[in-house]
Amino acid sequence: MLPYLFVLLAIAVRFFPFLGLNLPHAWHFTPLAASLLFFGARGSRRQMWVPLLLLAGTDVVLTRFAWHYPFTWDTLVTWAWYAAILWLGTNLREKAGFWRVVVAAAASSVSFFIVSNFAVWAAWPQMYPRTLVGLISSYEAAIPFFRGTAVSDLFFSLAMFSVPALQQAIAGRLRSSGDHTATV
């Protein structure tokens, strides 16, 4: 249940600006990559298509109706990235220790930066010329957003992967306190 809730949280955060909510969404501070990592690690393998389909549907709605952009092939690159992060999360299924989660979150941030900005450069020649200088300009323009992406991927990944451990600790404490009062 928790993996689905985290994906729904990531989707809800994407709509906050359009709902008039002033919650921290600026500069790419979102739980999107973390929710995909967590779903890959803790969600049903047979239902990996669910977050992919939900996020792709969200992209279609936002692209067409909120931002009024044309739907282009670079969106498919983003969807492939979603699938890759889900797969990366499956590598955390057996062992999701602190450092493994940190590395997966960093890989998510860096891969999104590289893949998405390359796709923008390739798909939108009116924004950046299809030259080496244009490619470098695309990456330079994205640097201010990278910090928020990296910080949020790390923050939300650590938070999401901590929730089950916290739940177990609380449940264990409640069980032990219940047992203790029963023996007194």
CNS distance restraints for C-alpha pairs under 8 A (distance, minus, plus):
assign (resid   1 and name CA) (resid   5 and name CA) 6.39 0.50 0.50
assign (resid   2 and name CA) (resid   6 and name CA) 6.25 0.50 0.50
assign (resid   3 and name CA) (resid   7 and name CA) 6.40 0.50 0.50
assign (resid   3 and name CA) (resid  35 and name CA) 6.99 0.50 0.50
assign (resid   3 and name CA) (resid  38 and name CA) 6.18 0.50 0.50
assign (resid   3 and name CA) (resid  39 and name CA) 4.78 0.50 0.50
assign (resid   3 and name CA) (resid  42 and name CA) 6.39 0.50 0.50
assign (resid   3 and name CA) (resid  43 and name CA) 5.50 0.50 0.50
assign (resid   4 and name CA) (resid   8 and name CA) 6.20 0.50 0.50
assign (resid   4 and name CA) (resid  39 and name CA) 7.23 0.50 0.50
assign (resid   4 and name CA) (resid  43 and name CA) 7.58 0.50 0.50
assign (resid   4 and name CA) (resid  51 and name CA) 7.67 0.50 0.50
assign (resid   5 and name CA) (resid   9 and name CA) 6.11 0.50 0.50
assign (resid   6 and name CA) (resid  10 and name CA) 6.26 0.50 0.50
assign (resid   6 and name CA) (resid  31 and name CA) 7.93 0.50 0.50
assign (resid   6 and name CA) (resid  35 and name CA) 5.27 0.50 0.50
assign (resid   6 and name CA) (resid  38 and name CA) 7.94 0.50 0.50
assign (resid   6 and name CA) (resid  39 and name CA) 7.98 0.50 0.50
assign (resid   6 and name CA) (resid 160 and name CA) 7.78 0.50 0.50
assign (resid   7 and name CA) (resid  11 and name CA) 6.31 0.50 0.50
assign (resid   7 and name CA) (resid  32 and name CA) 7.22 0.50 0.50
assign (resid   7 and name CA) (resid  35 and name CA) 5.19 0.50 0.50
assign (resid   7 and name CA) (resid  36 and name CA) 7.00 0.50 0.50
assign (resid   7 and name CA) (resid  39 and name CA) 7.63 0.50 0.50
assign (resid   7 and name CA) (resid  51 and name CA) 6.40 0.50 0.50
assign (resid   8 and name CA) (resid  12 and name CA) 6.05 0.50 0.50
assign (resid   9 and name CA) (resid  13 and name CA) 6.15 0.50 0.50
assign (resid   9 and name CA) (resid  31 and name CA) 7.48 0.50 0.50
assign (resid  10 and name CA) (resid  14 and name CA) 6.53 0.50 0.50
assign (resid  10 and name CA) (resid  30 and name CA) 6.72 0.50 0.50
assign (resid  10 and name CA) (resid  31 and name CA) 5.18 0.50 0.50
assign (resid  10 and name CA) (resid  32 and name CA) 4.90 0.50 0.50
assign (resid  10 and name CA) (resid  35 and name CA) 6.67 0.50 0.50
assign (resid  11 and name CA) (resid  15 and name CA) 6.86 0.50 0.50
assign (resid  11 and name CA) (resid  32 and name CA) 7.55 0.50 0.50
assign (resid  11 and name CA) (resid  55 and name CA) 6.88 0.50 0.50
assign (resid  11 and name CA) (resid  58 and name CA) 7.06 0.50 0.50
assign (resid  12 and name CA) (resid  16 and name CA) 6.45 0.50 0.50
assign (resid  13 and name CA) (resid  25 and name CA) 6.90 0.50 0.50
assign (resid  13 and name CA) (resid  30 and name CA) 6.77 0.50 0.50
assign (resid  13 and name CA) (resid  31 and name CA) 7.84 0.50 0.50
assign (resid  14 and name CA) (resid  25 and name CA) 7.53 0.50 0.50
assign (resid  14 and name CA) (resid  30 and name CA) 7.65 0.50 0.50
assign (resid  15 and name CA) (resid  19 and name CA) 6.38 0.50 0.50
assign (resid  16 and name CA) (resid  20 and name CA) 6.47 0.50 0.50
assign (resid  16 and name CA) (resid  21 and name CA) 5.17 0.50 0.50
assign (resid  16 and name CA) (resid  22 and name CA) 7.22 0.50 0.50
assign (resid  16 and name CA) (resid  23 and name CA) 6.88 0.50 0.50
assign (resid  16 and name CA) (resid  25 and name CA) 7.59 0.50 0.50
assign (resid  17 and name CA) (resid  21 and name CA) 5.70 0.50 0.50
assign (resid  17 and name CA) (resid  22 and name CA) 6.74 0.50 0.50
assign (resid  17 and name CA) (resid  23 and name CA) 7.83 0.50 0.50
assign (resid  17 and name CA) (resid  25 and name CA) 7.60 0.50 0.50
assign (resid  18 and name CA) (resid  66 and name CA) 7.58 0.50 0.50
assign (resid  24 and name CA) (resid  29 and name CA) 6.59 0.50 0.50
assign (resid  24 and name CA) (resid  30 and name CA) 7.90 0.50 0.50
assign (resid  25 and name CA) (resid  29 and name CA) 5.13 0.50 0.50
assign (resid  25 and name CA) (resid  30 and name CA) 6.01 0.50 0.50
assign (resid  27 and name CA) (resid 144 and name CA) 7.46 0.50 0.50
assign (resid  27 and name CA) (resid 145 and name CA) 5.13 0.50 0.50
assign (resid  27 and name CA) (resid 147 and name CA) 7.92 0.50 0.50
assign (resid  27 and name CA) (resid 148 and name CA) 5.31 0.50 0.50
assign (resid  27 and name CA) (resid 149 and name CA) 7.34 0.50 0.50
assign (resid  28 and name CA) (resid 145 and name CA) 6.03 0.50 0.50
assign (resid  28 and name CA) (resid 146 and name CA) 7.66 0.50 0.50
assign (resid  28 and name CA) (resid 148 and name CA) 5.25 0.50 0.50
assign (resid  28 and name CA) (resid 149 and name CA) 5.16 0.50 0.50
assign (resid  28 and name CA) (resid 152 and name CA) 7.71 0.50 0.50
assign (resid  29 and name CA) (resid 148 and name CA) 4.98 0.50 0.50
assign (resid  29 and name CA) (resid 149 and name CA) 5.60 0.50 0.50
assign (resid  29 and name CA) (resid 151 and name CA) 7.33 0.50 0.50
assign (resid  29 and name CA) (resid 152 and name CA) 4.99 0.50 0.50
assign (resid  29 and name CA) (resid 153 and name CA) 7.88 0.50 0.50
assign (resid  30 and name CA) (resid 149 and name CA) 7.23 0.50 0.50
assign (resid  30 and name CA) (resid 152 and name CA) 5.86 0.50 0.50
assign (resid  30 and name CA) (resid 153 and name CA) 7.40 0.50 0.50
assign (resid  30 and name CA) (resid 156 and name CA) 7.97 0.50 0.50
assign (resid  31 and name CA) (resid  35 and name CA) 5.96 0.50 0.50
assign (resid  31 and name CA) (resid 152 and name CA) 6.47 0.50 0.50
assign (resid  31 and name CA) (resid 153 and name CA) 6.47 0.50 0.50
assign (resid  31 and name CA) (resid 156 and name CA) 5.58 0.50 0.50
assign (resid  31 and name CA) (resid 157 and name CA) 7.73 0.50 0.50
assign (resid  32 and name CA) (resid  36 and name CA) 6.47 0.50 0.50
assign (resid  32 and name CA) (resid 153 and name CA) 7.73 0.50 0.50
assign (resid  33 and name CA) (resid  37 and name CA) 6.19 0.50 0.50
assign (resid  33 and name CA) (resid  82 and name CA) 7.79 0.50 0.50
assign (resid  33 and name CA) (resid  85 and name CA) 6.95 0.50 0.50
assign (resid  33 and name CA) (resid 105 and name CA) 7.51 0.50 0.50
assign (resid  33 and name CA) (resid 108 and name CA) 6.46 0.50 0.50
assign (resid  33 and name CA) (resid 109 and name CA) 7.86 0.50 0.50
assign (resid  33 and name CA) (resid 153 and name CA) 6.05 0.50 0.50
assign (resid  33 and name CA) (resid 157 and name CA) 7.90 0.50 0.50
assign (resid  34 and name CA) (resid  38 and name CA) 6.03 0.50 0.50
assign (resid  34 and name CA) (resid 105 and name CA) 6.96 0.50 0.50
assign (resid  34 and name CA) (resid 153 and name CA) 5.59 0.50 0.50
assign (resid  34 and name CA) (resid 154 and name CA) 7.68 0.50 0.50
assign (resid  34 and name CA) (resid 156 and name CA) 5.63 0.50 0.50
assign (resid  34 and name CA) (resid 157 and name CA) 4.52 0.50 0.50
assign (resid  34 and name CA) (resid 160 and name CA) 7.28 0.50 0.50
assign (resid  35 and name CA) (resid  39 and name CA) 5.99 0.50 0.50
assign (resid  35 and name CA) (resid 156 and name CA) 7.94 0.50 0.50
assign (resid  35 and name CA) (resid 157 and name CA) 7.40 0.50 0.50
assign (resid  35 and name CA) (resid 160 and name CA) 7.64 0.50 0.50
assign (resid  36 and name CA) (resid  40 and name CA) 6.06 0.50 0.50
assign (resid  36 and name CA) (resid  51 and name CA) 7.33 0.50 0.50
assign (resid  36 and name CA) (resid  82 and name CA) 7.08 0.50 0.50
assign (resid  36 and name CA) (resid  85 and name CA) 6.02 0.50 0.50
assign (resid  36 and name CA) (resid  86 and name CA) 5.12 0.50 0.50
assign (resid  36 and name CA) (resid  89 and name CA) 6.92 0.50 0.50
assign (resid  37 and name CA) (resid  41 and name CA) 6.23 0.50 0.50
assign (resid  37 and name CA) (resid  85 and name CA) 5.90 0.50 0.50
assign (resid  37 and name CA) (resid  86 and name CA) 5.50 0.50 0.50
assign (resid  37 and name CA) (resid  87 and name CA) 7.89 0.50 0.50
assign (resid  37 and name CA) (resid  88 and name CA) 6.59 0.50 0.50
assign (resid  37 and name CA) (resid  89 and name CA) 4.04 0.50 0.50
assign (resid  37 and name CA) (resid  90 and name CA) 7.54 0.50 0.50
assign (resid  37 and name CA) (resid 104 and name CA) 7.70 0.50 0.50
assign (resid  37 and name CA) (resid 105 and name CA) 7.90 0.50 0.50
assign (resid  37 and name CA) (resid 157 and name CA) 7.44 0.50 0.50
assign (resid  38 and name CA) (resid  42 and name CA) 5.82 0.50 0.50
assign (resid  38 and name CA) (resid  43 and name CA) 7.27 0.50 0.50
assign (resid  38 and name CA) (resid  86 and name CA) 7.99 0.50 0.50
assign (resid  38 and name CA) (resid  89 and name CA) 6.12 0.50 0.50
assign (resid  38 and name CA) (resid 157 and name CA) 7.32 0.50 0.50
assign (resid  38 and name CA) (resid 160 and name CA) 6.91 0.50 0.50
assign (resid  38 and name CA) (resid 161 and name CA) 6.79 0.50 0.50
assign (resid  39 and name CA) (resid  43 and name CA) 4.44 0.50 0.50
assign (resid  39 and name CA) (resid  44 and name CA) 7.68 0.50 0.50
assign (resid  39 and name CA) (resid  48 and name CA) 7.64 0.50 0.50
assign (resid  39 and name CA) (resid  51 and name CA) 7.89 0.50 0.50
assign (resid  39 and name CA) (resid  86 and name CA) 6.72 0.50 0.50
assign (resid  39 and name CA) (resid  89 and name CA) 6.91 0.50 0.50
assign (resid  40 and name CA) (resid  44 and name CA) 7.88 0.50 0.50
assign (resid  40 and name CA) (resid  45 and name CA) 7.49 0.50 0.50
assign (resid  40 and name CA) (resid  48 and name CA) 7.16 0.50 0.50
assign (resid  40 and name CA) (resid  85 and name CA) 7.63 0.50 0.50
assign (resid  40 and name CA) (resid  86 and name CA) 4.54 0.50 0.50
assign (resid  40 and name CA) (resid  87 and name CA) 6.06 0.50 0.50
assign (resid  40 and name CA) (resid  88 and name CA) 7.00 0.50 0.50
assign (resid  40 and name CA) (resid  89 and name CA) 4.07 0.50 0.50
assign (resid  40 and name CA) (resid  90 and name CA) 4.50 0.50 0.50
assign (resid  40 and name CA) (resid  91 and name CA) 7.87 0.50 0.50
assign (resid  40 and name CA) (resid  92 and name CA) 7.68 0.50 0.50
assign (resid  40 and name CA) (resid  93 and name CA) 7.34 0.50 0.50
assign (resid  41 and name CA) (resid  86 and name CA) 7.94 0.50 0.50
assign (resid  41 and name CA) (resid  89 and name CA) 4.70 0.50 0.50
assign (resid  41 and name CA) (resid  90 and name CA) 4.57 0.50 0.50
assign (resid  41 and name CA) (resid  91 and name CA) 6.83 0.50 0.50
assign (resid  41 and name CA) (resid  92 and name CA) 5.12 0.50 0.50
assign (resid  41 and name CA) (resid  93 and name CA) 4.18 0.50 0.50
assign (resid  41 and name CA) (resid  94 and name CA) 7.91 0.50 0.50
assign (resid  41 and name CA) (resid  96 and name CA) 7.93 0.50 0.50
assign (resid  42 and name CA) (resid  90 and name CA) 7.88 0.50 0.50
assign (resid  42 and name CA) (resid  93 and name CA) 6.32 0.50 0.50
assign (resid  43 and name CA) (resid  47 and name CA) 7.44 0.50 0.50
assign (resid  43 and name CA) (resid  48 and name CA) 7.31 0.50 0.50
assign (resid  44 and name CA) (resid  48 and name CA) 6.51 0.50 0.50
assign (resid  48 and name CA) (resid  52 and name CA) 6.93 0.50 0.50
assign (resid  48 and name CA) (resid  86 and name CA) 7.36 0.50 0.50
assign (resid  49 and name CA) (resid  53 and name CA) 5.87 0.50 0.50
assign (resid  50 and name CA) (resid  54 and name CA) 6.06 0.50 0.50
assign (resid  51 and name CA) (resid  55 and name CA) 5.94 0.50 0.50
assign (resid  52 and name CA) (resid  56 and name CA) 6.01 0.50 0.50
assign (resid  52 and name CA) (resid  79 and name CA) 7.20 0.50 0.50
assign (resid  52 and name CA) (resid  82 and name CA) 6.47 0.50 0.50
assign (resid  52 and name CA) (resid  83 and name CA) 6.64 0.50 0.50
assign (resid  53 and name CA) (resid  57 and name CA) 5.99 0.50 0.50
assign (resid  54 and name CA) (resid  58 and name CA) 6.16 0.50 0.50
assign (resid  55 and name CA) (resid  59 and name CA) 6.13 0.50 0.50
assign (resid  56 and name CA) (resid  60 and name CA) 6.32 0.50 0.50
assign (resid  56 and name CA) (resid  79 and name CA) 6.45 0.50 0.50
assign (resid  57 and name CA) (resid  61 and name CA) 6.29 0.50 0.50
assign (resid  58 and name CA) (resid  62 and name CA) 6.05 0.50 0.50
assign (resid  59 and name CA) (resid  63 and name CA) 5.77 0.50 0.50
assign (resid  59 and name CA) (resid  75 and name CA) 7.87 0.50 0.50
assign (resid  60 and name CA) (resid  64 and name CA) 5.97 0.50 0.50
assign (resid  60 and name CA) (resid  71 and name CA) 7.57 0.50 0.50
assign (resid  61 and name CA) (resid  65 and name CA) 5.58 0.50 0.50
assign (resid  61 and name CA) (resid  66 and name CA) 6.96 0.50 0.50
assign (resid  62 and name CA) (resid  66 and name CA) 4.70 0.50 0.50
assign (resid  62 and name CA) (resid  67 and name CA) 5.99 0.50 0.50
assign (resid  62 and name CA) (resid  68 and name CA) 7.84 0.50 0.50
assign (resid  63 and name CA) (resid  67 and name CA) 5.22 0.50 0.50
assign (resid  63 and name CA) (resid  68 and name CA) 5.85 0.50 0.50
assign (resid  63 and name CA) (resid  69 and name CA) 5.39 0.50 0.50
assign (resid  63 and name CA) (resid  70 and name CA) 7.04 0.50 0.50
assign (resid  63 and name CA) (resid  71 and name CA) 6.77 0.50 0.50
assign (resid  64 and name CA) (resid  68 and name CA) 4.75 0.50 0.50
assign (resid  64 and name CA) (resid  69 and name CA) 5.69 0.50 0.50
assign (resid  64 and name CA) (resid  70 and name CA) 6.57 0.50 0.50
assign (resid  64 and name CA) (resid  71 and name CA) 7.02 0.50 0.50
assign (resid  71 and name CA) (resid  75 and name CA) 7.17 0.50 0.50
assign (resid  72 and name CA) (resid  76 and name CA) 7.83 0.50 0.50
assign (resid  72 and name CA) (resid 123 and name CA) 7.54 0.50 0.50
assign (resid  73 and name CA) (resid  77 and name CA) 7.02 0.50 0.50
assign (resid  73 and name CA) (resid 123 and name CA) 7.24 0.50 0.50
assign (resid  74 and name CA) (resid  78 and name CA) 6.69 0.50 0.50
assign (resid  74 and name CA) (resid 116 and name CA) 7.79 0.50 0.50
assign (resid  74 and name CA) (resid 119 and name CA) 5.42 0.50 0.50
assign (resid  74 and name CA) (resid 120 and name CA) 6.60 0.50 0.50
assign (resid  74 and name CA) (resid 123 and name CA) 6.16 0.50 0.50
assign (resid  75 and name CA) (resid  79 and name CA) 6.40 0.50 0.50
assign (resid  76 and name CA) (resid  80 and name CA) 6.21 0.50 0.50
assign (resid  77 and name CA) (resid  81 and name CA) 6.23 0.50 0.50
assign (resid  77 and name CA) (resid 115 and name CA) 7.54 0.50 0.50
assign (resid  77 and name CA) (resid 116 and name CA) 7.28 0.50 0.50
assign (resid  77 and name CA) (resid 119 and name CA) 7.00 0.50 0.50
assign (resid  78 and name CA) (resid  82 and name CA) 6.31 0.50 0.50
assign (resid  78 and name CA) (resid 115 and name CA) 7.95 0.50 0.50
assign (resid  78 and name CA) (resid 116 and name CA) 6.67 0.50 0.50
assign (resid  79 and name CA) (resid  83 and name CA) 6.43 0.50 0.50
assign (resid  80 and name CA) (resid  84 and name CA) 6.21 0.50 0.50
assign (resid  81 and name CA) (resid  85 and name CA) 6.20 0.50 0.50
assign (resid  81 and name CA) (resid 112 and name CA) 7.14 0.50 0.50
assign (resid  81 and name CA) (resid 115 and name CA) 7.81 0.50 0.50
assign (resid  82 and name CA) (resid  86 and name CA) 6.28 0.50 0.50
assign (resid  83 and name CA) (resid  87 and name CA) 6.23 0.50 0.50
assign (resid  84 and name CA) (resid  88 and name CA) 6.10 0.50 0.50
assign (resid  85 and name CA) (resid  89 and name CA) 6.10 0.50 0.50
assign (resid  85 and name CA) (resid 108 and name CA) 6.58 0.50 0.50
assign (resid  86 and name CA) (resid  90 and name CA) 6.57 0.50 0.50
assign (resid  87 and name CA) (resid  91 and name CA) 7.05 0.50 0.50
assign (resid  88 and name CA) (resid  92 and name CA) 7.37 0.50 0.50
assign (resid  88 and name CA) (resid 104 and name CA) 7.06 0.50 0.50
assign (resid  89 and name CA) (resid  93 and name CA) 6.95 0.50 0.50
assign (resid  89 and name CA) (resid 104 and name CA) 7.54 0.50 0.50
assign (resid  91 and name CA) (resid  95 and name CA) 7.71 0.50 0.50
assign (resid  92 and name CA) (resid  96 and name CA) 4.73 0.50 0.50
assign (resid  92 and name CA) (resid 100 and name CA) 7.22 0.50 0.50
assign (resid  92 and name CA) (resid 101 and name CA) 7.41 0.50 0.50
assign (resid  95 and name CA) (resid 100 and name CA) 7.69 0.50 0.50
assign (resid  96 and name CA) (resid 100 and name CA) 5.92 0.50 0.50
assign (resid  96 and name CA) (resid 101 and name CA) 6.03 0.50 0.50
assign (resid  96 and name CA) (resid 161 and name CA) 7.57 0.50 0.50
assign (resid  97 and name CA) (resid 101 and name CA) 6.23 0.50 0.50
assign (resid  98 and name CA) (resid 102 and name CA) 6.23 0.50 0.50
assign (resid  98 and name CA) (resid 158 and name CA) 7.50 0.50 0.50
assign (resid  99 and name CA) (resid 103 and name CA) 6.07 0.50 0.50
assign (resid 100 and name CA) (resid 104 and name CA) 6.11 0.50 0.50
assign (resid 101 and name CA) (resid 105 and name CA) 6.03 0.50 0.50
assign (resid 101 and name CA) (resid 157 and name CA) 6.76 0.50 0.50
assign (resid 101 and name CA) (resid 158 and name CA) 6.78 0.50 0.50
assign (resid 101 and name CA) (resid 161 and name CA) 7.82 0.50 0.50
assign (resid 102 and name CA) (resid 106 and name CA) 6.16 0.50 0.50
assign (resid 102 and name CA) (resid 154 and name CA) 6.27 0.50 0.50
assign (resid 102 and name CA) (resid 157 and name CA) 7.68 0.50 0.50
assign (resid 102 and name CA) (resid 158 and name CA) 7.38 0.50 0.50
assign (resid 103 and name CA) (resid 107 and name CA) 6.03 0.50 0.50
assign (resid 104 and name CA) (resid 108 and name CA) 6.11 0.50 0.50
assign (resid 105 and name CA) (resid 109 and name CA) 6.35 0.50 0.50
assign (resid 105 and name CA) (resid 150 and name CA) 7.56 0.50 0.50
assign (resid 105 and name CA) (resid 153 and name CA) 5.38 0.50 0.50
assign (resid 105 and name CA) (resid 154 and name CA) 5.30 0.50 0.50
assign (resid 105 and name CA) (resid 157 and name CA) 6.44 0.50 0.50
assign (resid 106 and name CA) (resid 110 and name CA) 6.13 0.50 0.50
assign (resid 106 and name CA) (resid 150 and name CA) 6.55 0.50 0.50
assign (resid 106 and name CA) (resid 153 and name CA) 7.28 0.50 0.50
assign (resid 106 and name CA) (resid 154 and name CA) 6.91 0.50 0.50
assign (resid 107 and name CA) (resid 111 and name CA) 5.81 0.50 0.50
assign (resid 108 and name CA) (resid 112 and name CA) 6.06 0.50 0.50
assign (resid 108 and name CA) (resid 153 and name CA) 7.35 0.50 0.50
assign (resid 109 and name CA) (resid 113 and name CA) 6.22 0.50 0.50
assign (resid 109 and name CA) (resid 146 and name CA) 7.42 0.50 0.50
assign (resid 109 and name CA) (resid 149 and name CA) 6.03 0.50 0.50
assign (resid 109 and name CA) (resid 150 and name CA) 5.17 0.50 0.50
assign (resid 109 and name CA) (resid 153 and name CA) 6.62 0.50 0.50
assign (resid 110 and name CA) (resid 114 and name CA) 6.20 0.50 0.50
assign (resid 110 and name CA) (resid 150 and name CA) 7.72 0.50 0.50
assign (resid 111 and name CA) (resid 115 and name CA) 5.87 0.50 0.50
assign (resid 112 and name CA) (resid 116 and name CA) 5.55 0.50 0.50
assign (resid 112 and name CA) (resid 117 and name CA) 7.93 0.50 0.50
assign (resid 113 and name CA) (resid 117 and name CA) 5.98 0.50 0.50
assign (resid 113 and name CA) (resid 139 and name CA) 7.87 0.50 0.50
assign (resid 113 and name CA) (resid 142 and name CA) 7.65 0.50 0.50
assign (resid 113 and name CA) (resid 146 and name CA) 6.74 0.50 0.50
assign (resid 114 and name CA) (resid 118 and name CA) 6.12 0.50 0.50
assign (resid 114 and name CA) (resid 139 and name CA) 7.84 0.50 0.50
assign (resid 115 and name CA) (resid 119 and name CA) 6.15 0.50 0.50
assign (resid 116 and name CA) (resid 120 and name CA) 6.20 0.50 0.50
assign (resid 117 and name CA) (resid 121 and name CA) 6.12 0.50 0.50
assign (resid 117 and name CA) (resid 138 and name CA) 6.08 0.50 0.50
assign (resid 117 and name CA) (resid 139 and name CA) 6.05 0.50 0.50
assign (resid 117 and name CA) (resid 142 and name CA) 7.31 0.50 0.50
assign (resid 118 and name CA) (resid 122 and name CA) 6.14 0.50 0.50
assign (resid 118 and name CA) (resid 135 and name CA) 6.97 0.50 0.50
assign (resid 118 and name CA) (resid 138 and name CA) 7.48 0.50 0.50
assign (resid 118 and name CA) (resid 139 and name CA) 7.81 0.50 0.50
assign (resid 119 and name CA) (resid 123 and name CA) 5.82 0.50 0.50
assign (resid 120 and name CA) (resid 124 and name CA) 5.65 0.50 0.50
assign (resid 120 and name CA) (resid 138 and name CA) 7.57 0.50 0.50
assign (resid 121 and name CA) (resid 125 and name CA) 6.52 0.50 0.50
assign (resid 121 and name CA) (resid 127 and name CA) 7.35 0.50 0.50
assign (resid 121 and name CA) (resid 128 and name CA) 5.75 0.50 0.50
assign (resid 121 and name CA) (resid 129 and name CA) 7.53 0.50 0.50
assign (resid 121 and name CA) (resid 130 and name CA) 6.92 0.50 0.50
assign (resid 121 and name CA) (resid 134 and name CA) 7.14 0.50 0.50
assign (resid 121 and name CA) (resid 135 and name CA) 5.92 0.50 0.50
assign (resid 121 and name CA) (resid 138 and name CA) 6.10 0.50 0.50
assign (resid 122 and name CA) (resid 130 and name CA) 6.76 0.50 0.50
assign (resid 124 and name CA) (resid 128 and name CA) 6.69 0.50 0.50
assign (resid 125 and name CA) (resid 129 and name CA) 5.18 0.50 0.50
assign (resid 125 and name CA) (resid 130 and name CA) 6.14 0.50 0.50
assign (resid 128 and name CA) (resid 134 and name CA) 4.83 0.50 0.50
assign (resid 128 and name CA) (resid 135 and name CA) 6.99 0.50 0.50
assign (resid 128 and name CA) (resid 137 and name CA) 7.12 0.50 0.50
assign (resid 128 and name CA) (resid 138 and name CA) 6.60 0.50 0.50
assign (resid 129 and name CA) (resid 133 and name CA) 7.64 0.50 0.50
assign (resid 129 and name CA) (resid 134 and name CA) 4.74 0.50 0.50
assign (resid 129 and name CA) (resid 135 and name CA) 7.58 0.50 0.50
assign (resid 130 and name CA) (resid 134 and name CA) 5.76 0.50 0.50
assign (resid 130 and name CA) (resid 135 and name CA) 6.90 0.50 0.50
assign (resid 131 and name CA) (resid 135 and name CA) 6.26 0.50 0.50
assign (resid 132 and name CA) (resid 136 and name CA) 6.17 0.50 0.50
assign (resid 133 and name CA) (resid 137 and name CA) 6.05 0.50 0.50
assign (resid 134 and name CA) (resid 138 and name CA) 6.21 0.50 0.50
assign (resid 135 and name CA) (resid 139 and name CA) 6.51 0.50 0.50
assign (resid 136 and name CA) (resid 140 and name CA) 6.09 0.50 0.50
assign (resid 137 and name CA) (resid 141 and name CA) 6.02 0.50 0.50
assign (resid 138 and name CA) (resid 142 and name CA) 6.52 0.50 0.50
assign (resid 139 and name CA) (resid 143 and name CA) 6.50 0.50 0.50
assign (resid 142 and name CA) (resid 146 and name CA) 6.38 0.50 0.50
assign (resid 143 and name CA) (resid 147 and name CA) 7.13 0.50 0.50
assign (resid 144 and name CA) (resid 148 and name CA) 7.69 0.50 0.50
assign (resid 145 and name CA) (resid 149 and name CA) 6.37 0.50 0.50
assign (resid 146 and name CA) (resid 150 and name CA) 6.00 0.50 0.50
assign (resid 147 and name CA) (resid 151 and name CA) 6.04 0.50 0.50
assign (resid 148 and name CA) (resid 152 and name CA) 5.88 0.50 0.50
assign (resid 149 and name CA) (resid 153 and name CA) 5.92 0.50 0.50
assign (resid 150 and name CA) (resid 154 and name CA) 6.18 0.50 0.50
assign (resid 151 and name CA) (resid 155 and name CA) 5.95 0.50 0.50
assign (resid 152 and name CA) (resid 156 and name CA) 5.72 0.50 0.50
assign (resid 152 and name CA) (resid 157 and name CA) 7.98 0.50 0.50
assign (resid 153 and name CA) (resid 157 and name CA) 5.77 0.50 0.50
assign (resid 154 and name CA) (resid 158 and name CA) 6.09 0.50 0.50
assign (resid 155 and name CA) (resid 159 and name CA) 6.12 0.50 0.50
assign (resid 156 and name CA) (resid 160 and name CA) 5.85 0.50 0.50
assign (resid 157 and name CA) (resid 161 and name CA) 6.01 0.50 0.50
assign (resid 158 and name CA) (resid 162 and name CA) 5.97 0.50 0.50
assign (resid 159 and name CA) (resid 163 and name CA) 6.45 0.50 0.50
assign (resid 160 and name CA) (resid 164 and name CA) 7.87 0.50 0.50
assign (resid 161 and name CA) (resid 165 and name CA) 7.58 0.50 0.50
assign (resid 162 and name CA) (resid 166 and name CA) 6.07 0.50 0.50
assign (resid 163 and name CA) (resid 167 and name CA) 6.04 0.50 0.50
assign (resid 164 and name CA) (resid 168 and name CA) 6.19 0.50 0.50
assign (resid 165 and name CA) (resid 169 and name CA) 6.15 0.50 0.50
assign (resid 166 and name CA) (resid 170 and name CA) 6.13 0.50 0.50
assign (resid 167 and name CA) (resid 171 and name CA) 6.05 0.50 0.50
assign (resid 168 and name CA) (resid 172 and name CA) 5.92 0.50 0.50
assign (resid 169 and name CA) (resid 173 and name CA) 6.05 0.50 0.50
assign (resid 170 and name CA) (resid 174 and name CA) 6.10 0.50 0.50
assign (resid 171 and name CA) (resid 175 and name CA) 6.11 0.50 0.50
assign (resid 172 and name CA) (resid 176 and name CA) 6.06 0.50 0.50
assign (resid 173 and name CA) (resid 177 and name CA) 5.96 0.50 0.50
assign (resid 174 and name CA) (resid 178 and name CA) 5.96 0.50 0.50
assign (resid 175 and name CA) (resid 179 and name CA) 6.11 0.50 0.50
assign (resid 176 and name CA) (resid 180 and name CA) 5.98 0.50 0.50
assign (resid 177 and name CA) (resid 181 and name CA) 6.22 0.50 0.50
assign (resid 178 and name CA) (resid 182 and name CA) 6.24 0.50 0.50
assign (resid 179 and name CA) (resid 183 and name CA) 6.41 0.50 0.50
assign (resid 180 and name CA) (resid 184 and name CA) 6.46 0.50 0.50
